[in-house]
């Protein structure tokens, strides 16, 4: 079993193509850059799509509190399982977590 390092939640408001892509291939990688420290990492994981349940309902409530009328169609939950160094140099692509 793969250990989840942390989780990213994203509400799917208008992302029809993204949602279709995630349903076809639920694996993703995200590049994160901190402009202050000038450092970056790449996180990889699997995305689950939720259109019902407690997590989905919490997201939908938060979205509607901020902006009533937005569709809040589904919730994308990315469970991060790997983190890699992405700065140039000798440690590039080194697995951090």
Buried (B, 14 or more C-beta within 10 A) or exposed (E): EEEEBEEBEBBBEEBEEBBEEBEEEBEBEEEEEEEEEEEBBBBBBBBBBBEEEEBBEEBBEEBEEEEEEEEBBBBBBBBBBBBBBBBEEEEEEEEEE
